[in-house]
Amino acid sequence: MSSTPPLDAPSVHSLYVSHSRWLLGFLHRRLGSRFDAADLLQDTFLRVLLRPRSFDGLSGERSYLATIARGLCIDHWRRRQLEQAWLESLAARPAHLQASPEQRALIIETLHEVDAMLLRLPSKVRQAFLLARIDGLPYRSIAEELGVSERMVKKYLAQAFLHCAVLEAELDGLLIE
């Protein structure tokens, strides 16, 4: 690591002044939208404020910013895919069953929260949960699919349901991290 101290607010300001134009171009090339790039630029520096660190010079600063920005781009693309899939399924519904704009916003927000929760699960736990809840497969079929015992499937699903309960409590404001 570097011998310089972690960034404080004035240091983040100088980091922003030094690299924001470069990072905006980097994000614009990846996203194809100046508006989305500007949003993710701000999100990048918000993360820098929340997780300050020190650097070994200009290349270290840009590398750190690019790493954060790439992660935010991936999140952005995942959110867009999720929203697009939901909007396509919504478009197939009859007009009288369409959701209001407020309902759409709430549903999209909930979908993003569920997606984020699923991404925090270990791979096999996530697969078992999706096979059980989305595909409706019985434990035996899930066990065969994952190459594990039915008992392990039960453990995976218990872990996933616990995660869901924690997410629900967080959403209800009952838990403070």
NORNORHU-V989360 format. One record per pair of residues at least 4 apart in sequence whose C-alpha atoms are under 8 Angstrom apart, sorted by sequence separation. I is the first residue (numbers start at 1). J is the second residue. D is the distance in whole Angstrom. If there is no record, write none. Layout:
i=I j=J d=D
i=I j=J d=D
This chain:
i=7 j=11 d=5
i=8 j=12 d=6
i=9 j=13 d=6
i=10 j=14 d=6
i=11 j=15 d=6
i=12 j=16 d=6
i=13 j=17 d=6
i=14 j=18 d=6
i=15 j=19 d=6
i=16 j=20 d=5
i=17 j=21 d=8
i=19 j=23 d=6
i=20 j=24 d=6
i=21 j=25 d=6
i=22 j=26 d=6
i=23 j=27 d=6
i=24 j=28 d=6
i=25 j=29 d=6
i=26 j=30 d=7
i=27 j=31 d=6
i=28 j=32 d=5
i=33 j=37 d=6
i=34 j=38 d=6
i=35 j=39 d=6
i=36 j=40 d=6
i=37 j=41 d=6
i=38 j=42 d=6
i=39 j=43 d=6
i=40 j=44 d=6
i=41 j=45 d=7
i=42 j=46 d=6
i=43 j=47 d=6
i=44 j=48 d=6
i=45 j=49 d=6
i=46 j=50 d=6
i=47 j=51 d=6
i=48 j=52 d=5
i=56 j=60 d=5
i=57 j=61 d=6
i=58 j=62 d=6
i=59 j=63 d=6
i=60 j=64 d=6
i=61 j=65 d=6
i=62 j=66 d=6
i=63 j=67 d=6
i=64 j=68 d=6
i=65 j=69 d=6
i=66 j=70 d=6
i=67 j=71 d=6
i=68 j=72 d=6
i=69 j=73 d=6
i=70 j=74 d=6
i=71 j=75 d=6
i=72 j=76 d=6
i=73 j=77 d=6
i=74 j=78 d=6
i=75 j=79 d=6
i=76 j=80 d=6
i=77 j=81 d=6
i=78 j=82 d=6
i=79 j=83 d=6
i=80 j=84 d=6
i=81 j=85 d=6
i=82 j=86 d=6
i=83 j=87 d=6
i=84 j=88 d=6
i=85 j=89 d=6
i=86 j=90 d=6
i=87 j=91 d=6
i=88 j=92 d=7
i=89 j=93 d=7
i=93 j=97 d=6
i=94 j=98 d=7
i=99 j=103 d=6
i=100 j=104 d=6
i=101 j=105 d=6
i=102 j=106 d=6
i=103 j=107 d=6
i=104 j=108 d=6
i=105 j=109 d=6
i=106 j=110 d=6
i=107 j=111 d=6
i=108 j=112 d=6
i=109 j=113 d=6
i=110 j=114 d=6
i=111 j=115 d=6
i=112 j=116 d=6
i=113 j=117 d=6
i=114 j=118 d=6
i=115 j=119 d=6
i=116 j=120 d=7
i=117 j=121 d=7
i=121 j=125 d=6
i=122 j=126 d=6
i=123 j=127 d=6
i=124 j=128 d=6
i=125 j=129 d=6
i=126 j=130 d=6
i=127 j=131 d=6
i=128 j=132 d=6
i=129 j=133 d=6
i=130 j=134 d=5
i=131 j=135 d=5
i=132 j=136 d=5
i=133 j=137 d=8
i=137 j=141 d=6
i=138 j=142 d=6
i=139 j=143 d=6
i=140 j=144 d=6
i=141 j=145 d=6
i=142 j=146 d=6
i=143 j=147 d=6
i=144 j=148 d=7
i=148 j=152 d=6
i=149 j=153 d=6
i=150 j=154 d=6
i=151 j=155 d=6
i=152 j=156 d=6
i=153 j=157 d=6
i=154 j=158 d=6
i=155 j=159 d=6
i=156 j=160 d=6
i=157 j=161 d=6
i=158 j=162 d=6
i=159 j=163 d=6
i=160 j=164 d=6
i=161 j=165 d=6
i=162 j=166 d=6
i=163 j=167 d=6
i=164 j=168 d=6
i=165 j=169 d=6
i=166 j=170 d=6
i=167 j=171 d=6
i=168 j=172 d=6
i=169 j=173 d=6
i=170 j=174 d=6
i=7 j=12 d=6
i=15 j=20 d=8
i=28 j=33 d=6
i=31 j=36 d=7
i=32 j=37 d=8
i=48 j=53 d=8
i=55 j=60 d=5
i=56 j=61 d=8
i=93 j=98 d=7
i=99 j=104 d=6
i=121 j=126 d=6
i=129 j=134 d=8
i=130 j=135 d=7
i=131 j=136 d=6
i=132 j=137 d=5
i=137 j=142 d=6
i=143 j=148 d=5
i=144 j=149 d=8
i=148 j=153 d=7
i=169 j=174 d=5
i=170 j=175 d=5
i=28 j=34 d=6
i=31 j=37 d=7
i=55 j=61 d=6
i=131 j=137 d=6
i=132 j=138 d=7
i=143 j=149 d=5
i=169 j=175 d=6
i=170 j=176 d=7
i=119 j=126 d=8
i=132 j=139 d=7
i=143 j=150 d=5
i=28 j=36 d=8
i=90 j=98 d=7
i=118 j=126 d=6
i=142 j=150 d=8
i=28 j=37 d=5
i=140 j=149 d=8
i=143 j=152 d=8
i=166 j=175 d=8
i=24 j=34 d=8
i=27 j=37 d=5
i=132 j=142 d=7
i=140 j=150 d=6
i=143 j=153 d=6
i=131 j=142 d=7
i=139 j=150 d=6
i=142 j=153 d=7
i=25 j=37 d=8
i=24 j=37 d=6
i=27 j=40 d=7
i=24 j=38 d=6
i=27 j=41 d=7
i=128 j=142 d=6
i=139 j=153 d=6
i=139 j=154 d=7
i=24 j=41 d=6
i=23 j=41 d=7
i=128 j=146 d=8
i=20 j=41 d=7
i=44 j=65 d=7
i=47 j=68 d=8
i=86 j=108 d=8
i=124 j=146 d=7
i=44 j=68 d=6
i=44 j=69 d=6
i=83 j=108 d=6
i=128 j=153 d=7
i=129 j=156 d=7
i=41 j=69 d=7
i=44 j=72 d=7
i=125 j=153 d=8
i=128 j=156 d=7
i=129 j=157 d=6
i=16 j=45 d=7
i=40 j=69 d=7
i=43 j=72 d=8
i=82 j=111 d=8
i=128 j=157 d=7
i=82 j=112 d=8
i=125 j=156 d=5
i=129 j=160 d=6
i=40 j=72 d=7
i=124 j=156 d=7
i=125 j=157 d=7
i=12 j=45 d=8
i=40 j=73 d=8
i=79 j=112 d=7
i=125 j=159 d=7
i=126 j=160 d=7
i=125 j=160 d=6
i=12 j=48 d=7
i=12 j=49 d=7
i=121 j=160 d=7
i=9 j=49 d=7
i=8 j=49 d=8
i=23 j=65 d=8
i=27 j=69 d=7
i=31 j=73 d=7
i=121 j=163 d=8
i=19 j=62 d=7
i=23 j=66 d=7
i=30 j=73 d=8
i=8 j=52 d=7
i=7 j=52 d=5
i=6 j=52 d=6
i=7 j=53 d=6
i=15 j=61 d=8
i=27 j=73 d=8
i=117 j=163 d=7
i=6 j=53 d=4
i=7 j=54 d=6
i=117 j=164 d=8
i=5 j=53 d=8
i=6 j=54 d=4
i=5 j=54 d=6
i=4 j=54 d=6
i=117 j=167 d=7
i=3 j=54 d=8
i=4 j=55 d=7
i=2 j=54 d=6
i=1 j=54 d=8
i=2 j=55 d=6
i=1 j=55 d=7
i=2 j=56 d=5
i=1 j=56 d=7
